[in-house]
């Protein structure tokens, strides 16, 4: 059966375009409906029951983030793809956290790319899944136990910002907060160090290890665990110092490594004194973990230690001048210059410790600058292969600044190698053809711009290649041709110097004289005199 697709976008031209330019049926899909905003989409979902929802982010009435959250709660089997603009990083990040499968830039959408992405997403659809709406906790509805929800269930809702008055006024909950200080501990697996996500069996083991180890230090409640993160609440007898919290975090990371072989990073909030503050404390633990982006060695991050340093600044970290210098370095294929300029930007990002979203945006700006410059050598330069995800989707998931640095190193190396391997012979032929043209047209006015248009090579790169091939610049090379012809005429004719200058392309006799002397080491008059003195043919002096 065809995979059912539903489209949500407030721009009618986008909906019409996607609906008409893609041959849905031929690729195993069926377009079952469309909506102009999230509210209209929700009303249509139950009726059309799509397998994949393709949605915009910024829409009136109900935006894409709100829609995704509601769809994932009520229709967890629906796979979701996000349409975004390149400046919507924060929204895309939120969408991915809520469970969206992937995203694609509106500006770069073409039928083939979209079909491939839809096919990849369709491969994740679980056949025969029980299609009953999930509850607010992301679980199948079930009968409550005789004793009702556990304290951990109530804590989970508080952390997720979905608590009810009953949760907040629960006697067991209030008793804990009356006597102890609560800290939210967020442990996230480092997939880069671990070589990928944890196996299902290891997830449960890791959660148990973290909870048991945490209880060495304080009362602990395991709120949530998955292959990517575990959330615990520590109930301390009194407010802890940052040093004490780091010690606890270090013990948790050590236990995870010893017993599960898992590399984790730990973020710890400040103390919170009431249930309603748990959602804010979880956000603090997430912000604390932002510190790992810049500190490759640190595993434990306490909120408040580094977050004061992470603030936006009016001073740009990737300036217009640096963009121009980088584009020029690419034009010249100056590998050392390219790496130096990228390294300069990365160093400023490391020291500036901007919020991660801002750093990722600067990385994207840096990439777009490089991509634009490299495409002057061919539209395919720097393009991802069919097996690779688009550069945008790779960069948006950087976990460390070092990962960004390695990515740019690899990208530049790939682009330069492609240019060199594909254009070496063609460029040589172009330079040889240009030299042949100049030898027959040296008397004509000819500029570097005209040469660039003739060879279809940028001016800067052509200047670099021509000098590398001939040992001189274009103008210097033309002057050499003109002077050699002028010397021949001085030797073999009676023409005066001004006539010879005009014949070889110079309108100004004085300029001709200076160029001739620079090339031959003497004036045209001296050159003719020297030749005449050693010749059997008498040529009158001027």
Protein Blocks (a to p, Z undefined) as FASTA:
>chain_A
ZZddddddfblklmmmmmmmpcfklnopacfbdcfbfklmmmmmmmnopabdcddfbdgh
iafklmmmmmmmmmmmbccdddddfklmmmmmmmmmnopabdcdfklgcfklmmmmmmmm
mmmpcghiacddddfkopacddddfklpafklmmmmmmnopacfklmmgmklmmmmmmpc
cddddddddfklnopacdfklmmmmmmmmmmmmmmmmccddfbdcfkbccdddddfbdcd
fklmmmmmmmmmmmmmmmnopacddddddddfbfklmmmmmmmmmmmmmmmmmmmkbmbd
cehjlmmmmccdfbdfbdfklmmmmmmmmmnopaklmmmmmmmmmmmmmmnopafklmmm
mmmmmmmmmmmmmmmnojkgopacfkbccfklmmmmocbfklmmmmmmmmmmmmmmmmmm
mmmmmmmmmmmmmmmmmmmmmmpccdfklmmmmnopafklmmmmmmmmnopafklmmmmm
mmmmmmmmmmmmcbdfklmmmmnopablklmmmmmmmmnopafklmmmmmmmmpcbdcdd
ZZ
